[in-house]
């Protein structure tokens, strides 16, 4: 009787383990880059929303000769009545609250505060002189070197 050997094809367990290890290494490298990218994109969107709120305040000033009264209920501080109060403003999940920190006859300060899971990203602020501040270390205060929106 003649025995025929059949050739079996497939992957060995070692080969599968190597592929899984390679995929794991790639994921470990890619995931932090992805999360940093999404944080930057959200922050950039909040910066754009602050610029939009500042423009709305300028329109309010042109109509009323004062920045005062632009917040909800005619107040000088709090959620804006003249612009959306969250960013992104075009829908989807909201990552920042927009507020008017101060508004009087001649100046204003607006702020974007991160919501919940974004809390470690720090507060963004813009005032009527164009000064931009970013609380990079998320300690609740603007220290030395935090007078710009740039990451440097």
Secondary structure, DSSP 8 states (H G I E B T S, - for coil): ---------S--HHHHHHHHHHHHHHHHHHHHHHHHHHHHHHHHHHHHHHHHHHHHHHHHHHHHSSSTT-BGGG-SSBSBSSS-SEESTTSS---EEEEEEEE-SS-EEEEEEE-GGGGGG--EEEETT--EEE-TT-SSS--TT-SSSS--
